[in-house]
Amino acid sequence: MEYKDQIAKLNKDIASAVSECDVIIKEYEGKATPEKEADKLDKLAKDAEGMQVEVKRLEKLAGLAEYTAKIDLTVPHAGTHVENPAEEGAKIEAKDDDKVIGYLTMGRAYTITKEYMDGKAIGFAGSSPMAQMEVKNGMVPITKGMLNEIKAADVTSSIAGELVLPDRVSEIIRAEDRPLRIRGLLTVGSTGSDTIEYLEETFDNQAAGVPEVFQGEATKPKSDIRYEKKTGVVKQLAHYVRISNRMLEDAGQLELMINSRLSYGLDLVGEKQLPWGDSGGDDITGILNTAGVIDYATAIHALRGSSDPADTLLDKIRRSRTNVEMQFMEASGVALHPIDYENIELLKGTDARYLWVTVAEGGAPRVWRMPVVETVALLDPDLTGQRIALVGAFKMGAAIFDRSGTNVEVGYANDDFITNYKRIRAEKRLALIVWRPAAFVAIETVAAAS
């Protein structure tokens, strides 16, 4: 069978396999794929990959056969050149010939050019031979094609030991990861369901002193306990990247790097949504958008009737702690944006001396005996400029339920399979339940831009 017939048959079989894969993927889109169908999908993908490798091998053989068949068409003539159709096939190697394999100094590069060698042969009689060279940072890049020409010119002095090889830094330079700290403040559990149901108690306590013996119609006071069912919904966070097989093969650490970046991306969006998530969309309902979580002005008026306009952020944090503890919960910490905590630490007295260093506890960051967590997650991700501080009984007030850990999977979609691409997807599912909204007080440190 001719190469082209074998290639055509394999391409037809590949297209058939891809078509079968599409049918299975579309049938189970958005739901779990049965094990039998998943195994079939894997087998189809592996078979098609094998056929694709064979197609590439046959195409190379076909190209060589075509080149060999045409090479005798080159007929040298004095002063003329008959175009060789086989040169078309030679273009396949052109890109490889352009690959830089090292660098030489300008002086050394000139001594191996054809112009220099021709001039040397005639004792440099007449005008000096000229040669064009591409120079980068004082060095001349030497390509694979140039090296082959040098070898063909029979340069007596080998340059192999003189080539300065290009450096390749093995580390992938990436942006710094943002510290993720909001999750660490909360209680973390797990769930096997799509919803979290819990009962919220309302206790109307009417207990009072009563006489030993009741006379007439007198009755003992009646208290009331009611339970209301509440439901929290598990939300899904997900994203993917599309990357070529060649890139994955050329950088062994790349796939691991991509997996870690995808996982970090999910954690980062979770860090944003835990405080700010909007219940109106597919986001997690964040602490600040949970009914019952009060802002500082409301909290102060509810407890004291008015606020003091001279209060600093430091004053407001202390008063917020009191508000939480008046709800019979112990404030376990304060979350602050780094700029707000900087402003607190740089406070000076009338003597121009720093105030806060005098009350530091063992070097650990604390404000009014509460641990401080610094995080940029307290800046509104919608870029309104709003910034808040959050005082609360974090462990008692809210909990995260993980439905699943971070799952990273590799697969194909659309024409990925036949174009040598893969899609790497990461997703996780979790719910945030704010059991006790009164456990939190939000202090606006910078208002949103109007």
C-alpha positions in Angstrom: 0.0 0.0 0.0 1.3 3.5 -0.9 2.3 5.9 1.8 -0.5 8.3 0.8 -3.1 5.5 1.0 -1.9 4.4 4.5 -2.0 8.0 5.6 -5.5 8.5 4.3 -6.8 5.4 6.0 -5.2 6.4 9.3 -6.6 9.9 9.1 -10.1 8.4 8.5 -9.7 6.1 11.5 -8.6 9.1 13.6 -11.6 11.1 12.5 -13.9 8.2 13.4 -12.3 7.9 16.9 -12.6 11.6 17.5 -16.3 11.5 16.4 -17.0 8.6 18.9 -15.2 10.6 21.6 -17.5 13.6 20.9 -20.6 11.5 21.1 -19.6 10.2 24.6 -18.5 13.6 25.8 -21.7 15.3 24.7 -24.0 12.6 26.1 -22.5 12.9 29.6 -21.7 16.6 29.6 -22.4 18.1 33.0 -22.8 14.7 34.7 -20.7 11.7 35.8 -19.4 9.5 33.0 -20.1 5.8 33.6 -16.9 3.8 34.2 -17.4 1.7 31.1 -17.8 4.7 28.9 -14.8 6.5 30.5 -12.7 3.4 29.8 -13.9 3.5 26.2 -13.1 7.2 25.9 -9.5 6.5 27.2 -9.0 3.7 24.8 -10.2 5.7 21.8 -7.9 8.6 22.8 -4.9 6.3 23.1 -5.6 4.5 19.9 -6.0 7.7 18.0 -2.8 9.1 19.5 -0.9 6.0 18.3 -2.4 6.4 14.8 -1.4 10.1 14.8 2.2 9.2 15.6 2.1 6.7 12.8 0.8 9.3 10.4 3.7 11.6 11.2 6.2 8.8 10.6 4.6 7.9 7.2 4.5 11.6 6.2 8.3 11.8 6.8 8.9 8.6 4.8 6.7 9.9 2.0 8.6 13.2 2.0 11.9 11.4 1.8 10.6 9.2 -1.0 9.4 12.2 -2.9 12.8 14.0 -2.4 14.7 10.9 -3.6 12.6 10.6 -6.7 13.2 14.2 -7.7 16.8 14.7 -6.7 18.1 13.6 -10.2 16.2 16.5 -11.8 19.0 18.8 -10.7 21.2 19.4 -13.8 24.2 21.7 -13.3 25.0 24.1 -16.2 27.8 26.5 -16.5 26.6 29.9 -15.2 23.0 28.8 -14.9 20.9 26.9 -12.4 17.9 24.8 -13.1 15.4 24.9 -10.3 15.2 21.7 -8.4 11.6 20.8 -7.3 13.2 18.7 -4.5 14.2 22.0 -2.9 10.6 22.4 -1.8 11.0 19.4 0.4 14.2 20.8 1.9 12.2 23.7 3.4 11.0 21.2 6.0 14.5 21.4 7.6 14.8 25.2 7.2 13.4 26.0 10.7 15.7 23.5 12.3 18.7 25.1 10.5 17.7 28.5 12.0 18.0 27.2 15.5 20.8 29.1 17.5 23.2 26.5 19.0 25.8 28.9 20.4 27.7 32.3 20.0 31.1 33.4 18.8 33.0 36.6 19.2 32.8 39.0 16.2 36.5 38.5 15.4 36.4 34.7 15.5 33.1 34.6 13.6 34.7 36.7 10.8 37.7 34.4 10.4 35.5 31.5 9.5 33.3 33.3 6.9 33.6 32.5 3.2 34.7 36.1 2.5 37.6 35.8 4.9 38.7 32.4 3.5 38.5 33.7 -0.1 40.6 36.8 0.8 43.1 34.7 2.7 43.6 32.5 -0.4 44.7 35.5 -2.5 46.7 37.1 0.2 44.1 39.8 0.8 45.1 41.5 -2.5 42.9 44.4 -3.5 40.0 45.6 -1.4 39.3 44.0 2.0 36.7 41.2 1.8 33.4 42.2 3.5 31.0 39.9 5.4 27.7 40.7 6.9 27.1 39.4 10.5 24.3 39.7 12.9 25.6 40.9 16.3 23.8 40.6 19.6 25.5 42.1 22.7 28.9 41.8 21.0 28.4 38.2 20.1 27.5 36.5 16.8 24.7 33.8 17.0 25.7 30.6 15.2 22.8 28.5 13.8 22.8 24.9 13.0 22.8 25.8 9.2 25.8 28.0 9.6 27.7 25.3 11.5 27.0 22.9 8.6 28.4 25.4 6.1 31.5 25.9 8.2 32.1 22.1 8.3 31.5 22.0 4.5 34.1 24.7 4.0 36.7 22.5 5.7 37.8 25.0 8.3 41.0 23.5 9.8 40.5 24.9 13.2 37.5 23.4 15.0 35.1 25.9 16.7 33.3 23.4 18.8 35.2 24.3 21.9 34.8 28.0 21.2 31.1 28.2 21.0 29.5 30.0 24.0 26.3 28.1 24.7 23.1 30.0 25.5 22.1 29.8 29.1 18.7 28.4 30.0 17.3 29.2 33.5 15.5 26.1 34.7 13.2 28.0 37.0 10.0 29.4 35.6 9.7 33.0 36.7 6.2 33.6 37.9 4.3 36.3 39.8 4.5 36.1 43.6 1.6 34.2 45.2 -0.7 36.3 47.4 -0.9 35.0 51.0 -4.2 33.3 51.6 -5.4 33.9 55.2 -9.1 34.3 55.5 -9.8 30.5 55.3 -7.4 29.9 58.2 -9.5 32.1 60.5 -12.6 29.9 60.1 -13.6 26.4 61.2 -13.2 23.9 58.3 -15.2 20.8 57.9 -16.3 18.5 55.1 -19.6 17.3 53.5 -20.8 14.7 51.1 -23.8 16.6 50.0 -24.7 19.5 47.7 -26.5 21.4 50.6 -25.9 21.9 54.3 -29.0 21.9 56.5 -28.9 23.1 60.1 -31.3 24.3 62.7 -31.2 27.8 64.1 -32.5 28.2 67.6 -34.5 31.2 68.9 -34.9 31.1 72.7 -37.3 33.5 74.4 -36.5 33.1 78.0 -39.2 34.2 80.4 -38.0 32.5 83.5 -38.8 34.4 86.7 -39.3 34.0 90.4 -42.7 32.6 91.4 -44.5 32.1 94.7 -44.4 28.6 96.3 -48.2 28.2 96.0 -50.2 29.8 93.2 -53.5 31.4 94.1 -56.5 31.7 91.8 -55.7 32.1 88.1 -52.0 32.7 88.6 -49.7 30.7 86.2 -46.0 30.2 85.9 -44.2 32.1 83.1 -43.9 30.4 79.7 -40.7 30.5 77.7 -40.5 29.7 74.1 -37.9 27.7 72.1 -38.2 27.7 68.3 -36.0 26.0 65.6 -35.8 27.3 62.1 -34.3 25.1 59.3 -31.6 26.9 57.4 -29.9 25.7 54.2 -26.4 26.5 52.8 -25.6 25.7 49.2 -22.4 24.2 48.0 -20.8 26.3 45.2 -18.4 25.3 42.5 -15.2 27.1 41.6 -13.5 26.1 38.4 -11.2 27.1 35.5 -8.9 25.5 32.9 -6.0 26.2 30.6 -5.4 24.9 27.0 -1.8 24.0 26.3 0.0 22.1 23.5 1.5 18.6 24.0 4.8 19.9 22.7 5.1 22.5 25.4 4.3 20.0 28.1 6.9 17.6 26.6 9.6 20.3 26.2 9.4 21.4 29.9 9.1 18.5 32.2 8.2 20.6 35.2 5.5 22.6 33.3 2.6 20.3 33.9 3.2 20.3 37.6 3.6 24.0 37.6 0.3 24.5 35.7 -1.5 22.2 38.1 -0.2 24.2 41.1 -1.2 27.5 39.5 -4.7 26.2 38.7 -5.1 25.1 42.3 -3.8 28.4 43.6 -6.2 30.2 41.3 -9.1 28.4 42.9 -7.9 29.2 46.4 -7.4 32.9 45.4 -10.9 33.4 44.2 -12.1 31.6 47.3 -10.1 34.1 49.4 -11.9 36.9 47.6 -15.4 35.4 48.0 -15.2 34.4 51.6 -15.6 38.0 52.7 -17.1 39.6 49.6 -19.1 36.9 47.7 -22.5 38.0 46.4 -25.4 35.7 47.1 -27.1 36.8 43.9 -24.8 34.9 41.6 -22.8 31.7 41.5 -20.4 33.0 44.2 -20.1 31.8 47.7 -22.2 34.1 50.0 -19.5 36.0 51.8 -19.5 37.1 55.4 -20.1 40.7 54.5 -23.2 39.8 52.4 -24.7 37.5 55.0 -27.9 38.9 56.7 -27.3 39.8 60.3 -23.6 40.7 60.0 -23.7 44.3 61.1 -21.5 47.3 60.2 -19.8 49.3 62.8 -22.1 52.3 62.8 -25.2 50.1 63.4 -23.4 48.1 66.1 -22.3 51.2 68.0 -25.8 52.8 67.9 -27.5 49.6 69.0 -25.3 49.3 72.1 -24.4 52.9 73.0 -27.0 55.0 71.3 -24.4 57.2 69.5 -20.8 57.1 68.3 -17.9 59.4 69.0 -16.8 61.2 65.9 -13.3 61.5 67.3 -12.9 57.7 67.4 -9.8 56.4 65.5 -9.7 53.0 63.9 -8.0 51.7 67.0 -11.0 52.9 69.1 -13.4 51.3 66.7 -11.7 47.9 66.9 -11.9 48.0 70.7 -15.6 49.0 70.7 -16.3 46.3 68.1 -14.7 43.7 70.3 -17.1 44.8 73.1 -20.1 44.4 70.7 -19.1 40.8 69.9 -18.7 39.9 73.5 -22.0 41.5 74.4 -23.4 38.7 72.2 -21.8 36.2 74.6 -19.0 35.2 72.2 -15.3 35.8 72.6 -13.8 37.9 69.8 -10.9 35.7 68.5 -9.2 38.1 66.1 -9.2 41.1 63.8 -8.6 41.0 60.1 -6.9 44.1 58.7 -5.7 45.3 55.4 -1.9 45.8 55.5 -2.3 49.6 55.0 -4.7 49.8 57.9 -2.5 47.8 60.2 0.5 50.0 59.1 -1.5 53.1 60.2 -2.1 51.6 63.6 1.6 50.6 64.1 2.8 54.1 63.0 0.6 56.0 65.6 2.7 58.5 67.6 2.1 60.3 70.8 2.5 64.0 71.4 6.2 63.2 72.2 6.6 61.9 68.6 7.3 58.4 70.0 5.5 55.3 68.6 2.7 54.1 70.8 2.0 50.6 69.6 5.5 49.1 70.1 5.1 49.6 73.8 2.2 47.2 74.0 3.3 44.5 71.6 2.9 41.0 73.1 6.0 38.8 72.4 6.4 40.3 69.0 3.2 38.7 67.7 0.8 41.1 65.9 -2.1 41.9 68.3 -4.6 44.7 68.8 -6.4 44.9 72.1 -5.3 41.4 73.0 -6.7 40.0 69.8 -4.5 38.3 67.1 -4.2 40.3 63.9 -4.4 38.8 60.5 -3.2 41.0 57.6 -4.7 40.4 54.2 -5.3 42.3 51.0 -8.6 40.4 50.7 -10.3 43.1 52.7 -10.1 45.5 49.7 -13.3 45.2 47.6 -12.4 43.0 44.5 -14.9 45.0 42.4 -12.4 47.8 42.5 -14.7 50.3 44.2 -11.8 51.3 46.5 -13.8 50.2 49.6 -11.7 48.7 52.4 -12.9 47.1 55.6 -11.6 45.7 58.9 -13.4 42.7 60.4 -13.6 41.9 64.1 -15.2 38.7 65.1 -15.5 35.3 66.9 -14.4 33.7 63.6 -14.3 30.0 64.7 -17.6 30.2 66.5 -19.3 32.4 63.9 -18.7 30.6 60.6 -17.5 27.4 59.0 -16.3 26.2 55.6 -17.6 22.8 54.4 -15.5 21.2 51.6 -17.5 19.1 49.3 -14.4 18.0 47.4 -10.7 18.9 47.5 -9.1 20.5 44.4 -9.5 18.1 41.5 -7.1 18.5 38.5 -8.0 16.6 35.3 -6.6 16.5 31.8 -8.9 16.0 28.8 -9.8 16.9 25.2 -12.5 19.2 23.8 -13.6 20.0 20.3 -10.5 19.5 18.0 -7.9 19.4 20.8 -7.1 15.8 20.0 -6.2 16.3 16.4 -4.4 19.6 17.0 -2.2 18.2 19.7 -3.6 20.3 22.5 -4.8 19.3 26.0 -7.0 21.0 28.5 -6.1 21.0 32.1 -9.0 21.7 34.4 -9.2 22.4 38.1 -12.3 22.6 40.3 -13.4 22.5 43.9 -16.7 22.7 45.7 -17.4 24.2 49.0 -19.9 26.1 51.1 -19.6 28.9 53.7 -22.1 28.8 56.5 -22.2 31.9 58.8 -23.9 30.3 61.9 -23.9 33.4 64.0 -23.9 36.7 62.0 -23.8 38.7 65.3 -20.3 37.2 65.8 -18.9 39.8 63.2 -18.6 43.5 63.1 -17.4 45.2 59.8 -15.6 48.5 60.1 -15.3 50.5 56.9 -11.9 52.1 56.9 -12.1 53.5 53.3 -15.4 54.3 51.7 -16.3 53.1 48.2 -15.7 55.7 45.4 -18.9 57.5 44.6 
